[in-house]
Amino acid sequence: MDEVTHQDQMIERYGAGDAGMSEDQDYDKAVSYCTSILKNCPSSLSYAYKKIEYLLRSNQLKEADSYSSELYKSHENVPGVMSWRGRVLI
């Protein structure tokens, strides 16, 4: 659990999405930490949403499309998943 806490702190550090541009901002690293957390907690939709957001912010559109499509197939009746899938498609 300490590892997940550390990774979450790193996501906040590198993502810093709503806080504006930060000199530490690195969306690719934030994506990596989200991916790592999702390996330990695969059903965590909040980290799945963060991963999609950081994929989009880092301009990894193909990866965002692929990942959101996978997520949609496994959670197609969840409104939040449909919302993020729609954001990727737009």
Biopython code that builds the backbone (N, CA, C, O; Angstrom):
import numpy as np
from Bio.PDB.StructureBuilder import StructureBuilder

atoms = [
    (1, "MET", "N", (0.818, -1.197, 0.000)),
    (1, "MET", "CA", (0.000, 0.000, 0.000)),
    (1, "MET", "C", (0.862, 1.261, 0.000)),
    (1, "MET", "O", (0.475, 2.275, -0.581)),
    (2, "ASP", "N", (2.021, 1.205, 0.644)),
    (2, "ASP", "CA", (2.914, 2.358, 0.637)),
    (2, "ASP", "C", (3.369, 2.697, -0.773)),
    (2, "ASP", "O", (3.553, 3.866, -1.113)),
    (3, "GLU", "N", (3.548, 1.662, -1.593)),
    (3, "GLU", "CA", (3.971, 1.877, -2.974)),
    (3, "GLU", "C", (2.905, 2.643, -3.748)),
    (3, "GLU", "O", (3.226, 3.556, -4.509)),
    (4, "VAL", "N", (1.650, 2.280, -3.560)),
    (4, "VAL", "CA", (0.554, 2.962, -4.249)),
    (4, "VAL", "C", (0.465, 4.409, -3.767)),
    (4, "VAL", "O", (0.232, 5.311, -4.571)),
    (5, "THR", "N", (0.644, 4.637, -2.484)),
    (5, "THR", "CA", (0.616, 5.996, -1.937)),
    (5, "THR", "C", (1.718, 6.840, -2.566)),
    (5, "THR", "O", (1.491, 7.987, -2.951)),
    (6, "HIS", "N", (2.913, 6.264, -2.667)),
    (6, "HIS", "CA", (4.034, 6.975, -3.282)),
    (6, "HIS", "C", (3.725, 7.286, -4.751)),
    (6, "HIS", "O", (3.974, 8.398, -5.217)),
    (7, "GLN", "N", (3.188, 6.312, -5.469)),
    (7, "GLN", "CA", (2.870, 6.512, -6.880)),
    (7, "GLN", "C", (1.802, 7.587, -7.042)),
    (7, "GLN", "O", (1.865, 8.386, -7.976)),
    (8, "ASP", "N", (0.829, 7.613, -6.147)),
    (8, "ASP", "CA", (-0.210, 8.636, -6.185)),
    (8, "ASP", "C", (0.403, 10.025, -5.984)),
    (8, "ASP", "O", (0.009, 10.981, -6.652)),
    (9, "GLN", "N", (1.351, 10.134, -5.079)),
    (9, "GLN", "CA", (2.038, 11.411, -4.855)),
    (9, "GLN", "C", (2.807, 11.835, -6.110)),
    (9, "GLN", "O", (2.850, 13.017, -6.452)),
    (10, "MET", "N", (3.404, 10.873, -6.781)),
    (10, "MET", "CA", (4.146, 11.180, -8.005)),
    (10, "MET", "C", (3.199, 11.616, -9.129)),
    (10, "MET", "O", (3.546, 12.480, -9.935)),
    (11, "ILE", "N", (2.009, 11.020, -9.180)),
    (11, "ILE", "CA", (1.014, 11.442, -10.168)),
    (11, "ILE", "C", (0.647, 12.901, -9.922)),
    (11, "ILE", "O", (0.573, 13.693, -10.862)),
    (12, "GLU", "N", (0.419, 13.254, -8.667)),
    (12, "GLU", "CA", (0.090, 14.639, -8.327)),
    (12, "GLU", "C", (1.239, 15.573, -8.685)),
    (12, "GLU", "O", (1.018, 16.689, -9.156)),
    (13, "ARG", "N", (2.444, 15.120, -8.462)),
    (13, "ARG", "CA", (3.619, 15.947, -8.754)),
    (13, "ARG", "C", (3.783, 16.178, -10.252)),
    (13, "ARG", "O", (3.965, 17.313, -10.693)),
    (14, "TYR", "N", (3.719, 15.108, -11.027)),
    (14, "TYR", "CA", (3.970, 15.217, -12.462)),
    (14, "TYR", "C", (2.741, 15.626, -13.257)),
    (14, "TYR", "O", (2.869, 16.210, -14.333)),
    (15, "GLY", "N", (1.564, 15.330, -12.751)),
    (15, "GLY", "CA", (0.348, 15.674, -13.468)),
    (15, "GLY", "C", (-0.030, 17.126, -13.280)),
    (15, "GLY", "O", (-0.206, 17.858, -14.254)),
    (16, "ALA", "N", (-0.155, 17.541, -12.047)),
    (16, "ALA", "CA", (-0.472, 18.932, -11.675)),
    (16, "ALA", "C", (-1.387, 19.625, -12.670)),
    (16, "ALA", "O", (-1.207, 20.804, -12.977)),
    (17, "GLY", "N", (-2.373, 18.883, -13.175)),
    (17, "GLY", "CA", (-3.240, 19.373, -14.235)),
    (17, "GLY", "C", (-3.977, 20.657, -13.910)),
    (17, "GLY", "O", (-3.860, 21.627, -14.658)),
    (18, "ASP", "N", (-4.728, 20.700, -12.827)),
    (18, "ASP", "CA", (-5.540, 21.862, -12.522)),
    (18, "ASP", "C", (-4.746, 22.969, -11.851)),
    (18, "ASP", "O", (-5.208, 24.108, -11.778)),
    (19, "ALA", "N", (-3.572, 22.651, -11.366)),
    (19, "ALA", "CA", (-2.777, 23.649, -10.663)),
    (19, "ALA", "C", (-2.002, 24.538, -11.637)),
    (19, "ALA", "O", (-1.302, 25.455, -11.207)),
    (20, "GLY", "N", (-2.115, 24.286, -12.911)),
    (20, "GLY", "CA", (-1.383, 25.077, -13.900)),
    (20, "GLY", "C", (-0.044, 24.436, -14.211)),
    (20, "GLY", "O", (0.284, 23.364, -13.702)),
    (21, "MET", "N", (0.709, 25.095, -15.037)),
    (21, "MET", "CA", (2.009, 24.548, -15.431)),
    (21, "MET", "C", (2.972, 24.576, -14.251)),
    (21, "MET", "O", (3.094, 25.562, -13.524)),
    (22, "SER", "N", (3.635, 23.466, -14.104)),
    (22, "SER", "CA", (4.621, 23.319, -13.056)),
    (22, "SER", "C", (5.918, 22.903, -13.726)),
    (22, "SER", "O", (5.900, 22.243, -14.765)),
    (23, "GLU", "N", (7.029, 23.283, -13.144)),
    (23, "GLU", "CA", (8.294, 22.877, -13.763)),
    (23, "GLU", "C", (8.501, 21.373, -13.677)),
    (23, "GLU", "O", (9.297, 20.820, -14.436)),
    (24, "ASP", "N", (7.806, 20.704, -12.771)),
    (24, "ASP", "CA", (7.911, 19.255, -12.638)),
    (24, "ASP", "C", (6.917, 18.512, -13.534)),
    (24, "ASP", "O", (6.931, 17.282, -13.590)),
    (25, "GLN", "N", (6.070, 19.241, -14.223)),
    (25, "GLN", "CA", (4.990, 18.623, -14.991)),
    (25, "GLN", "C", (5.553, 17.724, -16.096)),
    (25, "GLN", "O", (6.313, 18.172, -16.955)),
    (26, "ASP", "N", (5.167, 16.463, -16.054)),
    (26, "ASP", "CA", (5.598, 15.493, -17.055)),
    (26, "ASP", "C", (4.483, 14.457, -17.169)),
    (26, "ASP", "O", (4.405, 13.525, -16.369)),
    (27, "TYR", "N", (3.629, 14.628, -18.165)),
    (27, "TYR", "CA", (2.459, 13.769, -18.306)),
    (27, "TYR", "C", (2.834, 12.325, -18.620)),
    (27, "TYR", "O", (2.120, 11.402, -18.227)),
    (28, "ASP", "N", (3.941, 12.119, -19.321)),
    (28, "ASP", "CA", (4.371, 10.751, -19.612)),
    (28, "ASP", "C", (4.670, 9.985, -18.328)),
    (28, "ASP", "O", (4.328, 8.809, -18.206)),
    (29, "LYS", "N", (5.306, 10.655, -17.377)),
    (29, "LYS", "CA", (5.590, 10.006, -16.088)),
    (29, "LYS", "C", (4.296, 9.762, -15.324)),
    (29, "LYS", "O", (4.141, 8.725, -14.679)),
    (30, "ALA", "N", (3.374, 10.702, -15.392)),
    (30, "ALA", "CA", (2.079, 10.528, -14.719)),
    (30, "ALA", "C", (1.344, 9.324, -15.294)),
    (30, "ALA", "O", (0.722, 8.564, -14.552)),
    (31, "VAL", "N", (1.413, 9.142, -16.623)),
    (31, "VAL", "CA", (0.802, 7.972, -17.270)),
    (31, "VAL", "C", (1.444, 6.699, -16.744)),
    (31, "VAL", "O", (0.748, 5.727, -16.451)),
    (32, "SER", "N", (2.769, 6.697, -16.621)),
    (32, "SER", "CA", (3.486, 5.515, -16.128)),
    (32, "SER", "C", (3.065, 5.146, -14.713)),
    (32, "SER", "O", (2.871, 3.971, -14.401)),
    (33, "TYR", "N", (2.927, 6.148, -13.866)),
    (33, "TYR", "CA", (2.503, 5.876, -12.489)),
    (33, "TYR", "C", (1.054, 5.384, -12.436)),
    (33, "TYR", "O", (0.728, 4.502, -11.641)),
    (34, "CYS", "N", (0.193, 5.946, -13.271)),
    (34, "CYS", "CA", (-1.195, 5.461, -13.329)),
    (34, "CYS", "C", (-1.222, 4.000, -13.776)),
    (34, "CYS", "O", (-1.958, 3.189, -13.214)),
    (35, "THR", "N", (-0.426, 3.671, -14.780)),
    (35, "THR", "CA", (-0.361, 2.303, -15.280)),
    (35, "THR", "C", (0.106, 1.358, -14.189)),
    (35, "THR", "O", (-0.427, 0.259, -14.039)),
    (36, "SER", "N", (1.094, 1.785, -13.434)),
    (36, "SER", "CA", (1.621, 0.964, -12.344)),
    (36, "SER", "C", (0.570, 0.725, -11.261)),
    (36, "SER", "O", (0.423, -0.392, -10.764)),
    (37, "ILE", "N", (-0.148, 1.766, -10.904)),
    (37, "ILE", "CA", (-1.206, 1.617, -9.898)),
    (37, "ILE", "C", (-2.296, 0.691, -10.422)),
    (37, "ILE", "O", (-2.824, -0.131, -9.673)),
    (38, "LEU", "N", (-2.636, 0.819, -11.695)),
    (38, "LEU", "CA", (-3.694, -0.018, -12.273)),
    (38, "LEU", "C", (-3.300, -1.490, -12.338)),
    (38, "LEU", "O", (-4.173, -2.356, -12.387)),
    (39, "LYS", "N", (-2.005, -1.790, -12.339)),
    (39, "LYS", "CA", (-1.573, -3.185, -12.268)),
    (39, "LYS", "C", (-1.912, -3.771, -10.905)),
    (39, "LYS", "O", (-2.256, -4.948, -10.798)),
    (40, "ASN", "N", (-1.814, -2.944, -9.855)),
    (40, "ASN", "CA", (-2.133, -3.387, -8.497)),
    (40, "ASN", "C", (-3.622, -3.275, -8.187)),
    (40, "ASN", "O", (-4.153, -4.061, -7.403)),
    (41, "CYS", "N", (-4.293, -2.313, -8.791)),
    (41, "CYS", "CA", (-5.717, -2.051, -8.543)),
    (41, "CYS", "C", (-6.436, -1.933, -9.887)),
    (41, "CYS", "O", (-6.837, -0.830, -10.260)),
    (42, "PRO", "N", (-6.612, -3.019, -10.620)),
    (42, "PRO", "CA", (-7.135, -2.939, -11.979)),
    (42, "PRO", "C", (-8.565, -2.410, -12.095)),
    (42, "PRO", "O", (-8.964, -1.966, -13.172)),
    (43, "SER", "N", (-9.330, -2.446, -11.029)),
    (43, "SER", "CA", (-10.717, -1.972, -11.134)),
    (43, "SER", "C", (-10.883, -0.524, -10.659)),
    (43, "SER", "O", (-12.010, -0.058, -10.492)),
    (44, "SER", "N", (-9.790, 0.180, -10.444)),
    (44, "SER", "CA", (-9.863, 1.565, -10.000)),
    (44, "SER", "C", (-10.154, 2.484, -11.183)),
    (44, "SER", "O", (-9.258, 2.823, -11.956)),
    (45, "LEU", "N", (-11.392, 2.872, -11.310)),
    (45, "LEU", "CA", (-11.770, 3.733, -12.425)),
    (45, "LEU", "C", (-11.184, 5.127, -12.295)),
    (45, "LEU", "O", (-10.924, 5.772, -13.311)),
    (46, "SER", "N", (-10.969, 5.613, -11.085)),
    (46, "SER", "CA", (-10.418, 6.964, -10.941)),
    (46, "SER", "C", (-9.021, 7.043, -11.547)),
    (46, "SER", "O", (-8.678, 8.046, -12.173)),
    (47, "TYR", "N", (-8.211, 6.003, -11.371)),
    (47, "TYR", "CA", (-6.875, 6.016, -11.982)),
    (47, "TYR", "C", (-6.956, 5.740, -13.478)),
    (47, "TYR", "O", (-6.110, 6.213, -14.238)),
    (48, "ALA", "N", (-7.943, 4.993, -13.904)),
    (48, "ALA", "CA", (-8.139, 4.780, -15.339)),
    (48, "ALA", "C", (-8.488, 6.109, -16.012)),
    (48, "ALA", "O", (-7.992, 6.402, -17.100)),
    (49, "TYR", "N", (-9.337, 6.911, -15.369)),
    (49, "TYR", "CA", (-9.698, 8.219, -15.914)),
    (49, "TYR", "C", (-8.481, 9.143, -15.945)),
    (49, "TYR", "O", (-8.264, 9.866, -16.918)),
    (50, "LYS", "N", (-7.692, 9.111, -14.871)),
    (50, "LYS", "CA", (-6.476, 9.933, -14.841)),
    (50, "LYS", "C", (-5.521, 9.519, -15.953)),
    (50, "LYS", "O", (-4.901, 10.364, -16.598)),
    (51, "LYS", "N", (-5.407, 8.211, -16.170)),
    (51, "LYS", "CA", (-4.513, 7.730, -17.221)),
    (51, "LYS", "C", (-4.962, 8.267, -18.579)),
    (51, "LYS", "O", (-4.133, 8.728, -19.364)),
    (52, "ILE", "N", (-6.253, 8.212, -18.863)),
    (52, "ILE", "CA", (-6.760, 8.734, -20.138)),
    (52, "ILE", "C", (-6.474, 10.233, -20.234)),
    (52, "ILE", "O", (-6.026, 10.719, -21.272)),
    (53, "GLU", "N", (-6.734, 10.958, -19.154)),
    (53, "GLU", "CA", (-6.491, 12.403, -19.162)),
    (53, "GLU", "C", (-5.033, 12.716, -19.474)),
    (53, "GLU", "O", (-4.749, 13.587, -20.296)),
    (54, "TYR", "N", (-4.110, 12.014, -18.827)),
    (54, "TYR", "CA", (-2.690, 12.296, -19.041)),
    (54, "TYR", "C", (-2.210, 11.805, -20.401)),
    (54, "TYR", "O", (-1.284, 12.380, -20.972)),
    (55, "LEU", "N", (-2.826, 10.755, -20.925)),
    (55, "LEU", "CA", (-2.504, 10.346, -22.294)),
    (55, "LEU", "C", (-2.911, 11.453, -23.272)),
    (55, "LEU", "O", (-2.170, 11.768, -24.203)),
    (56, "LEU", "N", (-4.078, 12.033, -23.057)),
    (56, "LEU", "CA", (-4.529, 13.126, -23.916)),
    (56, "LEU", "C", (-3.642, 14.354, -23.763)),
    (56, "LEU", "O", (-3.267, 14.980, -24.755)),
    (57, "ARG", "N", (-3.307, 14.697, -22.534)),
    (57, "ARG", "CA", (-2.464, 15.879, -22.288)),
    (57, "ARG", "C", (-1.060, 15.713, -22.866)),
    (57, "ARG", "O", (-0.423, 16.694, -23.250)),
    (58, "SER", "N", (-0.582, 14.472, -22.928)),
    (58, "SER", "CA", (0.757, 14.236, -23.485)),
    (58, "SER", "C", (0.698, 13.970, -24.985)),
    (58, "SER", "O", (1.696, 13.585, -25.595)),
    (59, "ASN", "N", (-0.481, 14.178, -25.576)),
    (59, "ASN", "CA", (-0.693, 14.044, -27.012)),
    (59, "ASN", "C", (-0.466, 12.619, -27.519)),
    (59, "ASN", "O", (-0.038, 12.424, -28.657)),
    (60, "GLN", "N", (-0.748, 11.642, -26.691)),
    (60, "GLN", "CA", (-0.663, 10.236, -27.078)),
    (60, "GLN", "C", (-2.071, 9.773, -27.462)),
    (60, "GLN", "O", (-2.690, 8.963, -26.772)),
    (61, "LEU", "N", (-2.547, 10.306, -28.567)),
    (61, "LEU", "CA", (-3.941, 10.118, -28.952)),
    (61, "LEU", "C", (-4.264, 8.675, -29.317)),
    (61, "LEU", "O", (-5.331, 8.175, -28.959)),
    (62, "LYS", "N", (-3.379, 8.011, -30.010)),
    (62, "LYS", "CA", (-3.625, 6.622, -30.392)),
    (62, "LYS", "C", (-3.715, 5.736, -29.150)),
    (62, "LYS", "O", (-4.583, 4.867, -29.062)),
    (63, "GLU", "N", (-2.818, 5.960, -28.196)),
    (63, "GLU", "CA", (-2.835, 5.181, -26.965)),
    (63, "GLU", "C", (-4.092, 5.478, -26.151)),
    (63, "GLU", "O", (-4.682, 4.569, -25.567)),
    (64, "ALA", "N", (-4.503, 6.743, -26.110)),
    (64, "ALA", "CA", (-5.720, 7.125, -25.390)),
    (64, "ALA", "C", (-6.936, 6.459, -26.026)),
    (64, "ALA", "O", (-7.829, 5.984, -25.323)),
    (65, "ASP", "N", (-6.969, 6.427, -27.353)),
    (65, "ASP", "CA", (-8.077, 5.786, -28.061)),
    (65, "ASP", "C", (-8.113, 4.294, -27.757)),
    (65, "ASP", "O", (-9.171, 3.742, -27.454)),
    (66, "SER", "N", (-6.971, 3.651, -27.838)),
    (66, "SER", "CA", (-6.894, 2.210, -27.586)),
    (66, "SER", "C", (-7.290, 1.869, -26.148)),
    (66, "SER", "O", (-8.086, 0.959, -25.913)),
    (67, "TYR", "N", (-6.725, 2.609, -25.192)),
    (67, "TYR", "CA", (-7.008, 2.325, -23.780)),
    (67, "TYR", "C", (-8.472, 2.619, -23.441)),
    (67, "TYR", "O", (-9.114, 1.835, -22.742)),
    (68, "SER", "N", (-9.002, 3.741, -23.932)),
    (68, "SER", "CA", (-10.396, 4.071, -23.610)),
    (68, "SER", "C", (-11.351, 3.076, -24.259)),
    (68, "SER", "O", (-12.411, 2.785, -23.704)),
    (69, "SER", "N", (-10.991, 2.556, -25.418)),
    (69, "SER", "CA", (-11.808, 1.538, -26.076)),
    (69, "SER", "C", (-11.838, 0.249, -25.247)),
    (69, "SER", "O", (-12.895, -0.353, -25.060)),
    (70, "GLU", "N", (-10.678, -0.162, -24.758)),
    (70, "GLU", "CA", (-10.582, -1.342, -23.876)),
    (70, "GLU", "C", (-11.434, -1.149, -22.627)),
    (70, "GLU", "O", (-12.191, -2.032, -22.226)),
    (71, "LEU", "N", (-11.292, 0.019, -22.029)),
    (71, "LEU", "CA", (-12.023, 0.325, -20.803)),
    (71, "LEU", "C", (-13.523, 0.327, -21.064)),
    (71, "LEU", "O", (-14.296, -0.176, -20.249)),
    (72, "TYR", "N", (-13.935, 0.885, -22.191)),
    (72, "TYR", "CA", (-15.350, 0.934, -22.539)),
    (72, "TYR", "C", (-15.921, -0.472, -22.720)),
    (72, "TYR", "O", (-17.039, -0.749, -22.287)),
    (73, "LYS", "N", (-15.163, -1.353, -23.354)),
    (73, "LYS", "CA", (-15.630, -2.726, -23.575)),
    (73, "LYS", "C", (-15.837, -3.467, -22.261)),
    (73, "LYS", "O", (-16.744, -4.291, -22.151)),
    (74, "SER", "N", (-15.009, -3.184, -21.272)),
    (74, "SER", "CA", (-15.138, -3.894, -19.999)),
    (74, "SER", "C", (-16.083, -3.203, -19.010)),
    (74, "SER", "O", (-16.502, -3.816, -18.028)),
    (75, "HIS", "N", (-16.421, -1.933, -19.260)),
    (75, "HIS", "CA", (-17.300, -1.173, -18.353)),
    (75, "HIS", "C", (-18.306, -0.346, -19.151)),
    (75, "HIS", "O", (-18.489, 0.836, -18.861)),
    (76, "GLU", "N", (-18.952, -0.930, -20.136)),
    (76, "GLU", "CA", (-19.768, -0.147, -21.057)),
    (76, "GLU", "C", (-21.000, 0.512, -20.445)),
    (76, "GLU", "O", (-21.551, 1.430, -21.053)),
    (77, "ASN", "N", (-21.447, 0.093, -19.292)),
    (77, "ASN", "CA", (-22.626, 0.699, -18.674)),
    (77, "ASN", "C", (-22.286, 1.721, -17.598)),
    (77, "ASN", "O", (-23.170, 2.164, -16.865)),
    (78, "VAL", "N", (-21.045, 2.091, -17.498)),
    (78, "VAL", "CA", (-20.618, 3.064, -16.490)),
    (78, "VAL", "C", (-20.540, 4.445, -17.144)),
    (78, "VAL", "O", (-19.736, 4.651, -18.054)),
    (79, "PRO", "N", (-21.375, 5.403, -16.685)),
    (79, "PRO", "CA", (-21.419, 6.716, -17.327)),
    (79, "PRO", "C", (-20.060, 7.421, -17.419)),
    (79, "PRO", "O", (-19.766, 8.043, -18.439)),
    (80, "GLY", "N", (-19.245, 7.339, -16.396)),
    (80, "GLY", "CA", (-17.935, 7.994, -16.428)),
    (80, "GLY", "C", (-17.048, 7.448, -17.525)),
    (80, "GLY", "O", (-16.304, 8.199, -18.156)),
    (81, "VAL", "N", (-17.116, 6.154, -17.759)),
    (81, "VAL", "CA", (-16.326, 5.530, -18.817)),
    (81, "VAL", "C", (-16.805, 6.038, -20.171)),
    (81, "VAL", "O", (-15.995, 6.346, -21.045)),
    (82, "MET", "N", (-18.108, 6.123, -20.343)),
    (82, "MET", "CA", (-18.652, 6.622, -21.608)),
    (82, "MET", "C", (-18.246, 8.077, -21.830)),
    (82, "MET", "O", (-17.975, 8.479, -22.962)),
    (83, "SER", "N", (-18.202, 8.853, -20.777)),
    (83, "SER", "CA", (-17.804, 10.256, -20.874)),
    (83, "SER", "C", (-16.348, 10.375, -21.341)),
    (83, "SER", "O", (-16.043, 11.150, -22.248)),
    (84, "TRP", "N", (-15.463, 9.612, -20.721)),
    (84, "TRP", "CA", (-14.048, 9.679, -21.110)),
    (84, "TRP", "C", (-13.832, 9.127, -22.514)),
    (84, "TRP", "O", (-13.001, 9.641, -23.262)),
    (85, "ARG", "N", (-14.567, 8.092, -22.871)),
    (85, "ARG", "CA", (-14.474, 7.554, -24.226)),
    (85, "ARG", "C", (-14.894, 8.618, -25.238)),
    (85, "ARG", "O", (-14.264, 8.780, -26.283)),
    (86, "GLY", "N", (-15.959, 9.334, -24.915)),
    (86, "GLY", "CA", (-16.416, 10.412, -25.781)),
    (86, "GLY", "C", (-15.396, 11.523, -25.914)),
    (86, "GLY", "O", (-15.197, 12.048, -27.009)),
    (87, "ARG", "N", (-14.743, 11.893, -24.820)),
    (87, "ARG", "CA", (-13.708, 12.931, -24.868)),
    (87, "ARG", "C", (-12.574, 12.534, -25.802)),
    (87, "ARG", "O", (-12.059, 13.356, -26.559)),
    (88, "VAL", "N", (-12.198, 11.278, -25.738)),
    (88, "VAL", "CA", (-11.116, 10.787, -26.606)),
    (88, "VAL", "C", (-11.541, 10.858, -28.063)),
    (88, "VAL", "O", (-10.768, 11.286, -28.920)),
    (89, "LEU", "N", (-12.756, 10.443, -28.344)),
    (89, "LEU", "CA", (-13.219, 10.428, -29.732)),
    (89, "LEU", "C", (-13.367, 11.845, -30.310)),
    (89, "LEU", "O", (-13.146, 12.063, -31.501)),
    (90, "ILE", "N", (-13.737, 12.788, -29.462)),
    (90, "ILE", "CA", (-13.882, 14.173, -29.934)),
    (90, "ILE", "C", (-12.501, 14.759, -30.172)),
    (90, "ILE", "O", (-12.383, 15.917, -30.574)),
]
sb = StructureBuilder()
sb.init_structure("model")
sb.init_model(0)
sb.init_chain("A")
sb.init_seg("    ")
for serial, (resi, resn, name, xyz) in enumerate(atoms, 1):
    if name == "N":
        sb.init_residue(resn, " ", resi, " ")
    sb.init_atom(name, np.array(xyz, "f"), 0.0, 1.0, " ", f" {name:<3s}", serial, name[0])
structure = sb.get_structure()
